[in-house]
Amino acid sequence: MIREKSKKEIEILREAGKKLAEVMAELEKRISPGASGKELDKLARELVFSRGGKPSFLNFSNGASRLFPSAICFSVNDEVVHGVPGNKILKAGDLLKIDVGMDYKGFFVDMARTFAVGKISARAEKLLETTKKCLDIGLREVKEGAKMSEYSKAVQKRAEENGFSVIRSLVGHGVGYAVHEDPQIPNYYSKNYKDVILKSGMVLAFEPMINEGGCEIMLDKDGWTFKTKDGKLSAHFEDTVLVAEKGAEILTRL
């Protein structure tokens, strides 16, 4: 069931989204060759707590008696999402994805960005920029009364016309009352698509996940990290968005 948020709840989510965007902006400043996942995770915790929130990914359960050990997902190169920071050290040429969520006054927001670490290849740069554009183009379709499938079609079209593929087995989601809510939000369209008519007050996490090569992914032995099956690069952008009458209000941007 998709639950629209009240005006009071939306105000809290607006405040939360701005604070989370500030956290991501501070993390971006620390991204460079030699930076470690451990230090960026520690910083993320400090930044979230200092803004009156709690890291919503920390100790999140995957339903298999496992708790996520970090405040951020830290995914490098062929790691798609849910990467554990651990002892990873960034090097020049890496493509880094940071996903971070926050529980603020009992409400949840979520965002992700892909960053170039130093100078990256032309192919990696094209993938990064295409994925970012996929999100922006998709969100142009988001408004009261629109079909969710129009977002999905726009993302898929942009990715594929640039020679990339859209992951099928991971999707966006509703957010606000919990880390994940209904509905699921595919970044591609198929004849089996279960469409949703968008309504004002819906709060949704739109997140294109685009691969350099094929769309197939696999779960790493750590039980958390999804990686591309062919070992090629992946990129990820995500924003928490309020559906409004005239369009998408992006809550996780400054």
C-alpha positions as CSV (number, residue, x, y, z in Angstrom):
1,M,0.0,0.0,0.0
2,I,1.3,3.4,-1.0
3,R,0.7,6.0,1.8
4,E,0.9,9.7,1.0
5,K,2.5,12.0,3.6
6,S,0.7,14.8,5.4
7,K,1.7,18.4,5.2
8,K,3.4,18.2,8.6
9,E,5.2,15.1,7.6
10,I,6.4,16.6,4.4
11,E,7.9,19.6,6.2
12,I,9.9,17.2,8.4
13,L,11.0,15.3,5.2
14,R,12.0,18.5,3.5
15,E,14.2,19.4,6.5
16,A,15.7,15.9,6.6
17,G,16.4,16.0,2.9
18,K,18.3,19.2,3.1
19,K,20.4,17.9,6.0
20,L,21.2,14.7,4.2
21,A,22.3,16.7,1.1
22,E,24.6,18.7,3.4
23,V,26.1,15.4,4.6
24,M,26.8,14.2,1.1
25,A,28.4,17.5,0.1
26,E,30.8,17.2,3.1
27,L,31.6,13.6,2.2
28,E,32.4,14.7,-1.4
29,K,35.1,17.1,-0.2
30,R,37.0,14.2,1.4
31,I,37.0,11.9,-1.7
32,S,40.5,11.6,-3.2
33,P,43.1,9.0,-3.9
34,G,44.3,7.5,-0.6
35,A,41.0,8.2,1.3
36,S,39.6,5.2,3.1
37,G,36.1,3.8,3.3
38,K,36.5,3.6,7.1
39,E,37.3,7.3,7.5
40,L,34.4,8.4,5.2
41,D,32.0,6.1,7.1
42,K,33.2,7.6,10.4
43,L,32.7,11.1,9.0
44,A,29.2,10.3,7.8
45,R,28.2,9.1,11.2
46,E,29.5,12.3,12.8
47,L,27.7,14.5,10.2
48,V,24.4,12.7,10.5
49,F,24.4,12.7,14.3
50,S,25.5,16.4,14.4
51,R,22.3,17.3,12.4
52,G,20.0,15.6,14.8
53,G,19.6,12.4,12.8
54,K,20.6,8.8,13.0
55,P,22.2,6.8,10.2
56,S,19.4,4.6,8.9
57,F,21.6,2.0,7.2
58,L,23.7,1.3,10.3
59,N,22.6,-2.1,11.8
60,F,19.9,-2.4,9.1
61,S,18.8,-6.0,8.7
62,N,18.7,-7.8,5.4
63,G,16.2,-10.3,6.8
64,A,18.9,-13.0,7.2
65,S,20.0,-12.3,10.8
66,R,22.8,-10.0,9.4
67,L,23.1,-6.3,10.3
68,F,24.7,-3.8,8.0
69,P,27.9,-2.6,9.7
70,S,28.2,1.0,8.3
71,A,26.4,4.3,8.0
72,I,27.2,4.5,4.2
73,C,27.2,2.1,1.3
74,F,30.6,2.4,-0.3
75,S,30.7,0.7,-3.7
76,V,33.8,0.9,-6.0
77,N,34.0,0.3,-9.7
78,D,32.2,-3.0,-10.5
79,E,30.4,-2.9,-7.1
80,V,26.9,-1.7,-7.9
81,V,25.3,-1.0,-4.5
82,H,25.4,-1.9,-0.8
83,G,29.2,-2.1,-0.6
84,V,30.7,-2.3,2.8
85,P,33.4,0.4,3.5
86,G,35.7,-2.0,5.4
87,N,39.3,-1.3,4.7
88,K,38.9,-0.1,1.1
89,I,41.4,2.5,0.0
90,L,40.5,4.7,-3.0
91,K,42.9,5.1,-5.8
92,A,43.0,7.4,-8.8
93,G,40.7,6.2,-11.6
94,D,38.1,4.6,-9.3
95,L,34.4,5.2,-9.7
96,L,32.9,5.5,-6.2
97,K,29.3,5.2,-5.3
98,I,28.2,6.5,-1.9
99,D,24.6,5.8,-0.7
100,V,23.6,7.3,2.6
101,G,20.3,7.4,4.6
102,M,19.1,9.2,7.6
103,D,16.3,8.8,10.2
104,Y,15.3,12.3,11.2
105,K,12.5,12.7,13.8
106,G,11.3,9.2,12.9
107,F,11.2,9.9,9.1
108,F,13.6,8.5,6.5
109,V,15.4,10.0,3.5
110,D,17.9,8.4,1.2
111,M,20.3,9.5,-1.5
112,A,23.2,8.3,-3.6
113,R,25.9,9.8,-5.8
114,T,28.7,8.5,-8.0
115,F,32.1,10.3,-7.8
116,A,35.2,10.2,-9.9
117,V,38.3,9.6,-7.8
118,G,41.0,11.7,-9.4
119,K,41.1,11.3,-13.2
120,I,38.9,8.6,-14.6
121,S,38.6,7.0,-18.0
122,A,36.5,8.6,-20.7
123,R,34.2,5.6,-20.6
124,A,33.8,5.9,-16.8
125,E,33.0,9.6,-17.2
126,K,30.4,8.9,-19.8
127,L,28.8,6.3,-17.6
128,L,28.7,8.7,-14.6
129,E,27.2,11.6,-16.6
130,T,24.7,9.3,-18.4
131,T,23.5,7.9,-15.1
132,K,23.1,11.4,-13.6
133,K,21.2,12.5,-16.7
134,C,19.0,9.4,-16.5
135,L,17.8,10.5,-13.1
136,D,17.2,14.1,-14.1
137,I,15.4,13.1,-17.3
138,G,13.3,10.6,-15.5
139,L,12.2,13.0,-12.8
140,R,10.9,15.4,-15.5
141,E,8.1,12.8,-15.9
142,V,7.1,12.8,-12.2
143,K,4.0,14.8,-11.3
144,E,0.5,14.2,-10.0
145,G,-1.5,12.1,-12.3
146,A,1.5,10.8,-14.3
147,K,2.2,7.1,-14.8
148,M,5.3,5.7,-13.0
149,S,6.1,3.9,-16.3
150,E,6.9,7.2,-18.0
151,Y,9.8,7.7,-15.6
152,S,11.0,4.1,-16.2
153,K,10.8,4.5,-20.0
154,A,12.8,7.8,-19.9
155,V,15.6,6.3,-17.8
156,Q,15.9,3.2,-20.0
157,K,15.9,5.1,-23.2
158,R,18.6,7.5,-22.1
159,A,20.8,4.7,-20.8
160,E,20.5,2.4,-23.8
161,E,20.9,5.1,-26.4
162,N,24.3,5.8,-24.8
163,G,25.3,2.1,-25.0
164,F,24.7,1.2,-21.4
165,S,22.3,-1.3,-19.7
166,V,19.8,-0.9,-16.9
167,I,19.8,-3.3,-14.0
168,R,16.6,-5.3,-13.7
169,S,16.9,-7.0,-10.3
170,L,17.3,-3.8,-8.2
171,V,14.8,-0.9,-8.2
172,G,13.9,2.3,-6.4
173,H,11.2,2.4,-3.7
174,G,8.9,4.5,-1.5
175,V,10.5,6.1,1.5
176,G,9.5,8.2,4.5
177,Y,7.9,6.1,7.2
178,A,10.6,3.4,6.7
179,V,13.9,2.9,4.8
180,H,11.9,1.0,2.1
181,E,8.2,1.2,1.4
182,D,5.9,0.5,-1.5
183,P,6.0,0.9,-4.4
184,Q,8.9,-0.6,-6.2
185,I,10.2,1.7,-8.9
186,P,11.9,0.0,-11.9
187,N,14.3,1.9,-14.0
188,Y,13.2,0.0,-17.1
189,Y,9.9,-0.9,-18.8
190,S,8.5,-4.4,-19.7
191,K,5.1,-5.8,-20.7
192,N,4.8,-7.1,-17.1
193,Y,5.2,-3.6,-15.6
194,K,2.8,-3.0,-12.7
195,D,2.1,0.7,-13.3
196,V,1.3,3.3,-10.6
197,I,-0.5,6.6,-11.0
198,L,1.5,9.2,-9.1
199,K,-0.3,11.3,-6.5
200,S,0.6,14.5,-4.6
201,G,2.1,13.6,-1.2
202,M,3.9,10.5,-2.3
203,V,7.6,10.4,-1.3
204,L,9.7,8.2,-3.4
205,A,13.4,7.3,-3.8
206,F,14.2,7.2,-7.5
207,E,17.6,5.6,-8.2
208,P,18.9,4.6,-11.6
209,M,21.6,1.9,-11.5
210,I,23.3,1.7,-14.8
211,N,26.0,-0.7,-16.0
212,E,28.8,-0.2,-18.5
213,G,28.3,-3.8,-19.8
214,G,25.5,-6.2,-19.3
215,C,22.6,-5.8,-16.9
216,E,23.3,-9.0,-14.9
217,I,24.6,-8.6,-11.3
218,M,25.6,-11.0,-8.5
219,L,25.8,-10.9,-4.7
220,D,29.3,-10.9,-3.4
221,K,30.5,-13.4,-0.7
222,D,30.1,-10.7,2.0
223,G,26.3,-11.1,1.7
224,W,25.7,-7.4,1.1
225,T,27.6,-6.1,-2.0
226,F,26.0,-6.4,-5.4
227,K,28.5,-6.5,-8.3
228,T,28.3,-6.6,-12.1
229,K,28.5,-10.1,-13.3
230,D,30.9,-9.2,-16.2
231,G,33.2,-7.2,-13.9
232,K,32.5,-3.9,-15.7
233,L,31.7,-0.6,-14.2
234,S,28.4,0.5,-12.6
235,A,27.0,3.9,-11.6
236,H,24.2,5.0,-9.3
237,F,22.4,8.2,-8.5
238,E,19.4,8.5,-6.1
239,D,17.2,11.3,-4.7
240,T,14.3,11.3,-2.3
241,V,11.5,13.1,-4.2
242,L,8.1,14.5,-3.3
243,V,5.4,14.1,-6.0
244,A,3.6,17.5,-6.4
245,E,0.9,18.8,-8.7
246,K,3.4,20.6,-11.0
247,G,6.2,18.2,-10.9
248,A,8.9,16.5,-8.7
249,E,10.2,18.3,-5.7
250,I,13.7,16.9,-5.0
251,L,14.2,16.9,-1.3
252,T,17.8,15.7,-1.2
253,R,19.4,18.6,-3.1
254,L,20.8,21.8,-1.7
